[in-house]
Amino acid sequence: MAKFKPLTQFATKGADTLQVGVILPDTTSSTRYVQFDQPYLNDAFADAGYTQAQYRIDNAQGSDATELNDATADINLGAKVLIMDPLDGPTGVAIAQLAESKGVTLISYDRATFQGHNTYYVSFDNQLVGQLIGKGFNACVSSWAISRPRRSAQARPTASVTSWLARTSPLGGTTPRAARSSSRRSPLTSRSTPRSRPMTGSPTR
């Protein structure tokens, strides 16, 4: 990360105000956000030369409204870049629309959001993660002698995000199904978001 120090100095232009806002989704779905993600992010910002005044990390505590409010607060405080792990598809879309309306660069990590013209996506090796999850699931089913495993119902977005989308979207809102579908689109293959792009490489136009 030390190689990014010159880039950091250029991006911040010596400003000692908020430049980057990070929003984590919760503390309950996984302990990683408290035990790993936040400490690693703090270390990465320090290695890249950011001062504590130039970035901040918030946790939405499982509330989509809080995650959207945190994004709004970061932008109002001067953040030029938002890094988010959205709680769900509609929350990611709402924050992406907000960021684009304010000219803020958005980085969606772990959970994809392909919305807007200045959005990036970074993640793990999701194919390997899926394989490991499948192996763990099969091991549990076998160990617990479950003869007929059942799939739980899919989570649905809360009313606050749906209402926000209805007020701000030029299409008059995004349905849960449409939002989930848009979050799966690849920036390299989807024609509906031709200028979304991954962190590495040149922009796809």
NUPA-681352 format. One record per residue: residue in one letter; x, y, z of N, C-alpha, C in turn. Coordinates in steps of 0.05 Angstrom, whole numbers, plus 5000, padded with zeros to 4 digits. Layout:
# residues N
AXYZXYZXYZ...
***
This chain:
# residues 205
M501649765000500050005000501750255000A504250235009505950475010506350594982K506050434961506350534934504050724926F501950724942499650904936499951174949K502051214965502351474978502451714959P504051694937504051924918501251974907L499751754901497051784890495251914911T495551834936493951944958494452244960Q497052324959497652604961496552764938F496452644914495352784891492352804894A491052584904488152584906487152774927T488452784950487552954972488453234970K490653274954491753554950492353684977G493253514996494053625021491753695040A489253645031486953725048486953555073D486153675095485953535121483053495128T481353455109478553405113477753135102L475353045107474452785098474652755068Q475952535059476252485031474852215023V474952025041473851755036472051665059G469651585052467751475072467351175066V467651015087467250725085464850645102I463050485090460650405105460450105104L460649985128460349695131457449635138P456449395132453549345134452549285162D453949125178452949035203455048905220T454348825244456248685262455248405269T452948325257451648075265451847855244S451647935218451647725198454347585196S456447725204459147605204460847765223T462547635238464347765256466647905241R466947835216469247935200469248245198Y466848365198466748655195468148805218V467948695242469148815265472048705270Q472348445266474848325272476948345250F476048375225477948365203477748615185D475348655173475048865153475849135163Q474749225186475349495196478249525203P479449335218482349365224484049365199Y483449195180485049185155484749435139L482349545138481949795124483450025138N483350035164484950235179487950215172D488949975172491749935165492350015137A490549955118490950015090491050325086F489150465099489150755096491650875108A492550775131494950875143497350825125D497550585114499850525096499850695071A497450765062497150935038497651225043G498051295069498651575075496351755083Y493951635087491651795095491851855125T491152095133490852165161488152075171Q487752065197485151985208482952185201A483652425195481652625187480752595158Q482352445142481752425114479952185107Y479352015126477551795121476051725147R473751595144472351495167470851235160I470551065179469250805175466850785194D464450745182462050715197460950435193N459150355211457750105209454750155211A453250055192450350105190448749955211Q450049765225448749615246446249465236G446349375211444149225200441749385191S441949655190439749825182440349945154D438549895135438950015109438750315109A436950415126436650715129439150835140T440350705160442850805171445150805151E445250595134447350585114447050805094L444550865086444151085068444751355081N443951385106444551625121447551675125D449051455130451951475132453151575106A452151465084453251555058452651845053T450251935060449552215057451252395075A451752305100453352455118456252485108D457352265097460152275087460352465064I458352465046458452645023458252935032N456452985052456153255062458653355076L460253165087462753245100465053275081G464453225055466553275035467753035022A466852795028468052555017467852554986K470052484973470052464944469752174934V470151984953469951704947468451564969L466551394962465151224981465850934976I466350794997466850504996464650375012M463050205000460850085015460649785011D459749645031458849375029455849375034P454149395013451349445017449849215032L447949285048446349085062444748905042D443749035020442248885000442349044974G441148924954441149054927439949324927P437449364937436249624936437849844951T439049764974440749954989443150044972G444349844959446649914942445850094919V443550044907442650214885442050494895A440750514918440150784929442650944934I444750814946447250964951448651034925A448550854905449750904879448451144866Q445851164867444451384855445151644870L445351634896446151864912448951954904A450851764903453651834896453851954869E452351844849452551954822451352234821S449252284836447952544836449852764848K451752674864453552864877456352854865G456752704844459352684831461452544847V460552344863462352204881462951924869T465551844870466251584861465451374881L464351144872463350934889464850674884I465750554906466950294905465150104921S463949904907462349704921464049454924Y464349374949466049134952464548904966D465348664959464148424969461448374956R459548554960456848524948456648724925A456148624901456348794877454048984874T454749224865452749424856453749544830F452349494808453149604782451049814774Q451350044785449450264780451150524778G450450684758451850934755454150924736H455451154732457551184711460351194724N460551194750463151214763463251024787T462450764781462250564801464250344796Y465550254817467450034815466549804833Y467649574827466849334844469449174849V469849114874472048934882470948724900S472148484899471048264915473148044919F472347834932474047604936473847424912D475147194913474846984893472246844899N470046964888467346864895466846574886Q468146494865467746214856468846024877L471246084887472345914908470745934934V469746164940468046194964465546024962G464346024938461945854933462545564937Q464845474926465545194929465945114958L467245294974467745235002465045235018I463245425010460645425023459145165018G459245074992457944824985459044585000K461744575002462944355017462144365047G462044605058461244625086458344545090F456644635071453844565073453444255071N454744135052454543845050455543695075A457743805086458843685110456843705134C455543935136453543975157451143785153V450143775129447843605123448443315130S450843225123451642955129452042905159S453443095172454043065200451543075217W449543235209447143265225444943075216A445542905196443742705186441042825177I441243045162438843175152438043045125S435742925124434842775100433642965079R432243175088430943355069431543645076P433843755069434544035074432644225060R431944445073430144635061431544905058R430745055037431845315032430145525046S431345715060429945925073428946135053A426946295061425846495043427846715039Q427846845016429747065010428947315025A430947455034430447705048429447915029R427748085038426548295021427448575032P427648775015428449045024426349165042T427249325061425349455079423949695066A421949795079420350005066421850265063S423850315080425250575078426850605052V428250395044429750405019427850404995T425750244996423850234974422550514971S421950644993420750904991422651114980W425251094988427251284978427551254948L427651004939427950954910425551064895A423151034906420751134893420751434890R422051574910422151864909424251964890T426451814887428751924873429351804846S428451564841429051434816427551554793P428951604770427451704746425451514735L425651254744423751054735421551024754G421551184776419351174795419650954815G422150854819422650654840423650394827T424950224843426049974834424749754850T423649554837422449334851424649164862P424049004884426048834895427248644874R425548524857426548334837428348474817A427548714808429248864789431848944802A431849024827434249104841436148864844R435048634852436748404855437948324828S436348354807437348284781439648474772S439248734778441348924769443948884784S443748784809446148744825447848514815R446648344798448148114788449448174761R448948394749449948444722452948494723S454348384704457248434702457648684686P459648854695460149104680461349054653L462448814649463748754624461748634604T459448554613457548414595454848554593S454148714613451448834612451449094597R449749114578449449364562447949574577S446549504598445049704613446749874631T449149784637451049944653453749954639P453950074615456350054599458750184612R458350374630460750514641461450444669S460050244680461050124705463449954699R465349944717467749794711469049684736P470749474733472249374755474449554763M475749494786477849674796480249684778T480949464764483349454748482549484718G484449584702483949604674482649874666S482349914641481150164631478150154632P476850394633473950394634472650264610T470450124614468950004592466950204582R467050274558465250484547463250354528
***
